[in-house]
Amino acid sequence: MVAKRARYRSKIARTVHETVRGLHRIGLADKRTMRQFDSSCLTSVEELTPRQIQALREREDVSQAVFAGYLNVRPGLISQWERGEKKPSGPSLKLLAIVQARGLDAIA
């Protein structure tokens, strides 16, 4: 199921998603259908390039170690992301998207 503060691609996507969510609640739409609507209606998190990650950290004026602390990852991982050796995914990518949109204080 989707959190109440979900971000939708459009107003139409929100309406369709809320309708299907209601159908799911009363048993007329299965979990698979709900997952399909989640992925098609909700805003996706875009991957960030190594340069974008570094620029984001520098914009927030924090060291790699401090940035890692906010994201709850190892400091060495920030360095690997910024060099392109590894890519953030899952919760880390979502947190980076939040920081990009709202600043580091949003996850503090």
N, CA and C atoms as an extended XYZ file, in Angstrom:
324
Properties=species:S:1:pos:R:3:atomname:S:1:resname:S:1:resid:I:1 pbc="F F F"
N         0.831       -1.182        0.000 N   MET     1
C         0.000        0.000        0.000 CA  MET     1
C         0.876        1.246        0.000 C   MET     1
N         0.294        2.355       -0.290 N   VAL     2
C         1.017        3.595       -0.465 CA  VAL     2
C         0.811        4.499        0.746 C   VAL     2
N         1.863        5.205        1.140 N   ALA     3
C         1.759        6.162        2.231 CA  ALA     3
C         0.831        7.305        1.834 C   ALA     3
N         0.248        7.963        2.818 N   LYS     4
C        -0.690        9.036        2.539 CA  LYS     4
C        -0.021       10.220        1.853 C   LYS     4
N         1.281       10.408        2.038 N   ARG     5
C         1.972       11.551        1.464 CA  ARG     5
C         2.662       11.200        0.151 C   ARG     5
N         2.126       10.252       -0.573 N   ALA     6
C         2.708        9.836       -1.842 CA  ALA     6
C         2.691       10.989       -2.840 C   ALA     6
N         3.675       10.976       -3.721 N   ARG     7
C         3.745       11.997       -4.769 CA  ARG     7
C         3.333       11.353       -6.076 C   ARG     7
N         2.364       11.952       -6.723 N   TYR     8
C         1.814       11.399       -7.957 CA  TYR     8
C         2.352       12.140       -9.173 C   TYR     8
N         2.351       11.445      -10.297 N   ARG     9
C         2.812       12.026      -11.556 CA  ARG     9
C         1.905       13.167      -12.009 C   ARG     9
N         0.618       13.063      -11.701 N   SER    10
C        -0.351       14.085      -12.115 CA  SER    10
C        -1.606       13.958      -11.264 C   SER    10
N        -2.513       14.918      -11.418 N   LYS    11
C        -3.787       14.849      -10.699 CA  LYS    11
C        -4.612       13.659      -11.171 C   LYS    11
N        -4.539       13.385      -12.457 N   ILE    12
C        -5.269       12.240      -13.010 CA  ILE    12
C        -4.720       10.948      -12.422 C   ILE    12
N        -3.399       10.830      -12.335 N   ALA    13
C        -2.776        9.633      -11.763 CA  ALA    13
C        -3.219        9.452      -10.315 C   ALA    13
N        -3.302       10.551       -9.568 N   ARG    14
C        -3.753       10.474       -8.172 CA  ARG    14
C        -5.180        9.931       -8.105 C   ARG    14
N        -6.057       10.456       -8.943 N   THR    15
C        -7.458       10.031       -8.928 CA  THR    15
C        -7.592        8.553       -9.277 C   THR    15
N        -6.909        8.134      -10.323 N   VAL    16
C        -6.964        6.730      -10.741 CA  VAL    16
C        -6.392        5.842       -9.643 C   VAL    16
N        -5.264        6.236       -9.066 N   HIS    17
C        -4.627        5.429       -8.036 CA  HIS    17
C        -5.523        5.311       -6.804 C   HIS    17
N        -6.122        6.407       -6.385 N   GLU    18
C        -7.000        6.370       -5.215 CA  GLU    18
C        -8.231        5.494       -5.470 C   GLU    18
N        -8.725        5.504       -6.703 N   THR    19
C        -9.860        4.656       -7.060 CA  THR    19
C        -9.479        3.182       -6.961 C   THR    19
N        -8.336        2.827       -7.539 N   VAL    20
C        -7.889        1.435       -7.497 CA  VAL    20
C        -7.560        1.030       -6.060 C   VAL    20
N        -6.997        1.941       -5.288 N   ARG    21
C        -6.703        1.637       -3.883 CA  ARG    21
C        -8.014        1.313       -3.145 C   ARG    21
N        -9.074        2.057       -3.429 N   GLY    22
C       -10.373        1.764       -2.836 CA  GLY    22
C       -10.887        0.394       -3.258 C   GLY    22
N       -10.713        0.069       -4.532 N   LEU    23
C       -11.113       -1.255       -5.014 CA  LEU    23
C       -10.311       -2.350       -4.322 C   LEU    23
N        -9.038       -2.079       -4.069 N   HIS    24
C        -8.190       -3.051       -3.376 CA  HIS    24
C        -8.684       -3.269       -1.948 C   HIS    24
N        -9.049       -2.187       -1.282 N   ARG    25
C        -9.534       -2.283        0.099 CA  ARG    25
C       -10.795       -3.144        0.211 C   ARG    25
N       -11.661       -3.081       -0.779 N   ILE    26
C       -12.899       -3.864       -0.700 CA  ILE    26
C       -12.774       -5.227       -1.401 C   ILE    26
N       -11.568       -5.545       -1.856 N   GLY    27
C       -11.313       -6.868       -2.406 CA  GLY    27
C       -11.546       -7.034       -3.894 C   GLY    27
N       -11.755       -5.946       -4.624 N   LEU    28
C       -11.997       -6.052       -6.063 CA  LEU    28
C       -10.739       -5.881       -6.914 C   LEU    28
N        -9.626       -5.540       -6.281 N   ALA    29
C        -8.336       -5.448       -6.985 CA  ALA    29
C        -7.305       -6.183       -6.134 C   ALA    29
N        -6.529       -7.059       -6.774 N   ASP    30
C        -5.554       -7.842       -6.019 CA  ASP    30
C        -4.248       -7.074       -5.792 C   ASP    30
N        -3.336       -7.678       -5.033 N   LYS    31
C        -2.058       -7.023       -4.713 CA  LYS    31
C        -1.242       -6.742       -5.966 C   LYS    31
N        -1.273       -7.659       -6.910 N   ARG    32
C        -0.502       -7.476       -8.142 CA  ARG    32
C        -0.989       -6.229       -8.896 C   ARG    32
N        -2.286       -6.083       -9.012 N   THR    33
C        -2.857       -4.910       -9.673 CA  THR    33
C        -2.464       -3.645       -8.934 C   THR    33
N        -2.510       -3.692       -7.596 N   MET    34
C        -2.154       -2.528       -6.800 CA  MET    34
C        -0.690       -2.148       -7.013 C   MET    34
N         0.192       -3.139       -7.074 N   ARG    35
C         1.616       -2.862       -7.328 CA  ARG    35
C         1.818       -2.217       -8.694 C   ARG    35
N         1.073       -2.683       -9.692 N   GLN    36
C         1.180       -2.093      -11.029 CA  GLN    36
C         0.747       -0.638      -11.007 C   GLN    36
N        -0.321       -0.339      -10.304 N   PHE    37
C        -0.783        1.043      -10.214 CA  PHE    37
C         0.183        1.892       -9.398 C   PHE    37
N         0.777        1.313       -8.350 N   ASP    38
C         1.779        2.053       -7.583 CA  ASP    38
C         2.915        2.500       -8.494 C   ASP    38
N         3.431        1.573       -9.292 N   SER    39
C         4.582        1.911      -10.130 CA  SER    39
C         4.221        2.849      -11.275 C   SER    39
N         3.006        2.777      -11.773 N   SER    40
C         2.651        3.632      -12.906 CA  SER    40
C         2.143        5.013      -12.501 C   SER    40
N         1.609        5.143      -11.302 N   CYS    41
C         1.015        6.417      -10.886 CA  CYS    41
C         1.932        7.269      -10.018 C   CYS    41
N         2.796        6.622       -9.262 N   LEU    42
C         3.635        7.366       -8.329 CA  LEU    42
C         4.897        7.885       -9.004 C   LEU    42
N         5.402        8.975       -8.482 N   THR    43
C         6.633        9.559       -9.008 CA  THR    43
C         7.798        8.628       -8.719 C   THR    43
N         8.586        8.353       -9.720 N   SER    44
C         9.746        7.490       -9.522 CA  SER    44
C        10.943        8.319       -9.071 C   SER    44
N        11.895        7.639       -8.464 N   VAL    45
C        13.111        8.302       -8.013 CA  VAL    45
C        14.154        8.127       -9.106 C   VAL    45
N        14.666        9.234       -9.593 N   GLU    46
C        15.653        9.200      -10.670 CA  GLU    46
C        17.048        8.921      -10.108 C   GLU    46
N        17.834        8.161      -10.862 N   GLU    47
C        19.220        7.913      -10.476 CA  GLU    47
C        20.007        9.212      -10.564 C   GLU    47
N        21.019        9.335       -9.720 N   LEU    48
C        21.883       10.508       -9.729 CA  LEU    48
C        23.257       10.118      -10.251 C   LEU    48
N        23.870       11.011      -11.007 N   THR    49
C        25.231       10.772      -11.481 CA  THR    49
C        26.197       11.041      -10.336 C   THR    49
N        27.415       10.525      -10.441 N   PRO    50
C        28.411       10.830       -9.411 CA  PRO    50
C        28.590       12.336       -9.210 C   PRO    50
N        28.604       13.078      -10.284 N   ARG    51
C        28.773       14.542      -10.189 CA  ARG    51
C        27.581       15.192       -9.468 C   ARG    51
N        26.376       14.707       -9.733 N   GLN    52
C        25.197       15.246       -9.054 CA  GLN    52
C        25.236       14.972       -7.554 C   GLN    52
N        25.712       13.798       -7.177 N   ILE    53
C        25.810       13.464       -5.752 CA  ILE    53
C        26.827       14.379       -5.077 C   ILE    53
N        27.973       14.560       -5.709 N   GLN    54
C        28.991       15.447       -5.143 CA  GLN    54
C        28.471       16.889       -5.061 C   GLN    54
N        27.813       17.344       -6.106 N   ALA    55
C        27.276       18.708       -6.111 CA  ALA    55
C        26.215       18.882       -5.023 C   ALA    55
N        25.425       17.861       -4.810 N   LEU    56
C        24.405       17.908       -3.766 CA  LEU    56
C        25.057       18.023       -2.390 C   LEU    56
N        26.063       17.217       -2.150 N   ARG    57
C        26.783       17.275       -0.872 CA  ARG    57
C        27.444       18.630       -0.676 C   ARG    57
N        28.068       19.135       -1.727 N   GLU    58
C        28.728       20.444       -1.646 CA  GLU    58
C        27.712       21.569       -1.466 C   GLU    58
N        26.555       21.453       -2.092 N   ARG    59
C        25.501       22.446       -1.914 CA  ARG    59
C        25.066       22.525       -0.453 C   ARG    59
N        25.037       21.374        0.194 N   GLU    60
C        24.651       21.310        1.607 CA  GLU    60
C        25.818       21.669        2.533 C   GLU    60
N        27.005       21.860        1.935 N   ASP    61
C        28.201       22.297        2.663 CA  ASP    61
C        28.581       21.360        3.813 C   ASP    61
N        28.636       20.048        3.496 N   VAL    62
C        29.042       19.056        4.490 CA  VAL    62
C        30.120       18.152        3.902 C   VAL    62
N        30.899       17.555        4.787 N   SER    63
C        31.932       16.604        4.371 CA  SER    63
C        31.275       15.280        3.990 C   SER    63
N        32.062       14.402        3.389 N   GLN    64
C        31.542       13.082        3.045 CA  GLN    64
C        31.124       12.328        4.301 C   GLN    64
N        31.896       12.460        5.367 N   ALA    65
C        31.578       11.762        6.619 CA  ALA    65
C        30.259       12.260        7.219 C   ALA    65
N        30.048       13.564        7.203 N   VAL    66
C        28.808       14.123        7.750 CA  VAL    66
C        27.625       13.716        6.874 C   VAL    66
N        27.806       13.792        5.568 N   PHE    67
C        26.748       13.392        4.629 CA  PHE    67
C        26.379       11.930        4.863 C   PHE    67
N        27.393       11.086        5.034 N   ALA    68
C        27.171        9.663        5.290 CA  ALA    68
C        26.362        9.464        6.567 C   ALA    68
N        26.644       10.260        7.577 N   GLY    69
C        25.902       10.160        8.825 CA  GLY    69
C        24.425       10.447        8.637 C   GLY    69
N        24.107       11.474        7.861 N   TYR    70
C        22.703       11.800        7.586 CA  TYR    70
C        22.009       10.679        6.820 C   TYR    70
N        22.729       10.053        5.902 N   LEU    71
C        22.148        9.011        5.055 CA  LEU    71
C        22.249        7.619        5.690 C   LEU    71
N        22.924        7.537        6.846 N   ASN    72
C        23.110        6.281        7.563 CA  ASN    72
C        23.848        5.235        6.719 C   ASN    72
N        24.927        5.677        6.074 N   VAL    73
C        25.793        4.783        5.300 CA  VAL    73
C        27.237        5.022        5.725 C   VAL    73
N        28.122        4.151        5.316 N   ARG    74
C        29.546        4.313        5.613 CA  ARG    74
C        30.115        5.496        4.850 C   ARG    74
N        31.028        6.257        5.470 N   PRO    75
C        31.634        7.404        4.769 CA  PRO    75
C        32.313        7.011        3.459 C   PRO    75
N        32.929        5.833        3.430 N   GLY    76
C        33.589        5.378        2.210 CA  GLY    76
C        32.624        5.178        1.061 C   GLY    76
N        31.372        4.891        1.371 N   LEU    77
C        30.382        4.678        0.326 CA  LEU    77
C        30.068        5.987       -0.403 C   LEU    77
N        30.049        7.092        0.310 N   ILE    78
C        29.825        8.400       -0.331 CA  ILE    78
C        30.927        8.642       -1.350 C   ILE    78
N        32.149        8.361       -0.966 N   SER    79
C        33.286        8.522       -1.875 CA  SER    79
C        33.134        7.632       -3.107 C   SER    79
N        32.694        6.412       -2.899 N   GLN    80
C        32.502        5.486       -4.026 CA  GLN    80
C        31.384        5.983       -4.951 C   GLN    80
N        30.332        6.539       -4.387 N   TRP    81
C        29.258        7.093       -5.210 CA  TRP    81
C        29.775        8.253       -6.039 C   TRP    81
N        30.544        9.125       -5.390 N   GLU    82
C        31.041       10.319       -6.079 CA  GLU    82
C        32.077        9.987       -7.147 C   GLU    82
N        32.748        8.872       -7.019 N   ARG    83
C        33.709        8.440       -8.033 CA  ARG    83
C        33.078        7.532       -9.082 C   ARG    83
N        31.818        7.157       -8.880 N   GLY    84
C        31.127        6.305       -9.838 CA  GLY    84
C        31.435        4.830       -9.704 C   GLY    84
N        32.076        4.434       -8.609 N   GLU    85
C        32.401        3.028       -8.398 CA  GLU    85
C        31.177        2.225       -7.981 C   GLU    85
N        30.267        2.871       -7.278 N   LYS    86
C        29.011        2.256       -6.864 CA  LYS    86
C        27.899        3.261       -7.086 C   LYS    86
N        26.660        2.754       -7.115 N   LYS    87
C        25.495        3.629       -7.300 CA  LYS    87
C        24.567        3.480       -6.108 C   LYS    87
N        24.008        4.580       -5.631 N   PRO    88
C        23.029        4.472       -4.553 CA  PRO    88
C        21.750        3.817       -5.065 C   PRO    88
N        21.103        3.073       -4.191 N   SER    89
C        19.848        2.432       -4.560 CA  SER    89
C        18.953        2.347       -3.335 C   SER    89
N        17.733        1.934       -3.547 N   GLY    90
C        16.789        1.718       -2.455 CA  GLY    90
C        16.620        2.941       -1.568 C   GLY    90
N        16.665        2.737       -0.257 N   PRO    91
C        16.448        3.838        0.686 CA  PRO    91
C        17.459        4.977        0.524 C   PRO    91
N        18.697        4.639        0.200 N   SER    92
C        19.714        5.683        0.028 CA  SER    92
C        19.363        6.605       -1.126 C   SER    92
N        18.907        6.029       -2.220 N   LEU    93
C        18.530        6.837       -3.380 CA  LEU    93
C        17.320        7.705       -3.057 C   LEU    93
N        16.377        7.150       -2.310 N   LYS    94
C        15.195        7.914       -1.912 CA  LYS    94
C        15.600        9.083       -1.011 C   LYS    94
N        16.500        8.843       -0.053 N   LEU    95
C        16.963        9.922        0.826 CA  LEU    95
C        17.696       10.995        0.032 C   LEU    95
N        18.504       10.595       -0.930 N   LEU    96
C        19.197       11.570       -1.769 CA  LEU    96
C        18.190       12.433       -2.537 C   LEU    96
N        17.123       11.808       -3.029 N   ALA    97
C        16.082       12.556       -3.749 CA  ALA    97
C        15.406       13.569       -2.826 C   ALA    97
N        15.186       13.181       -1.578 N   ILE    98
C        14.575       14.093       -0.613 CA  ILE    98
C        15.510       15.254       -0.327 C   ILE    98
N        16.792       14.957       -0.135 N   VAL    99
C        17.779       16.010        0.118 CA  VAL    99
C        17.862       16.941       -1.085 C   VAL    99
N        17.825       16.375       -2.278 N   GLN   100
C        17.893       17.186       -3.495 CA  GLN   100
C        16.703       18.141       -3.578 C   GLN   100
N        15.527       17.661       -3.219 N   ALA   101
C        14.317       18.474       -3.337 CA  ALA   101
C        14.128       19.442       -2.172 C   ALA   101
N        14.481       19.013       -0.955 N   ARG   102
C        14.128       19.800        0.229 CA  ARG   102
C        15.290       20.202        1.117 C   ARG   102
N        16.480       19.691        0.815 N   GLY   103
C        17.633       20.039        1.632 CA  GLY   103
C        17.889       19.019        2.713 C   GLY   103
N        19.062       19.097        3.283 N   LEU   104
C        19.505       18.126        4.280 CA  LEU   104
C        18.673       18.177        5.555 C   LEU   104
N        18.140       19.334        5.881 N   ASP   105
C        17.317       19.459        7.084 CA  ASP   105
C        16.070       18.595        7.023 C   ASP   105
N        15.637       18.229        5.835 N   ALA   106
C        14.433       17.413        5.678 CA  ALA   106
C        14.621       15.998        6.236 C   ALA   106
N        15.858       15.526        6.308 N   ILE   107
C        16.098       14.183        6.850 CA  ILE   107
C        16.847       14.220        8.168 C   ILE   107
N        17.074       15.410        8.690 N   ALA   108
C        17.830       15.544        9.947 CA  ALA   108
C        16.996       15.162       11.135 C   ALA   108
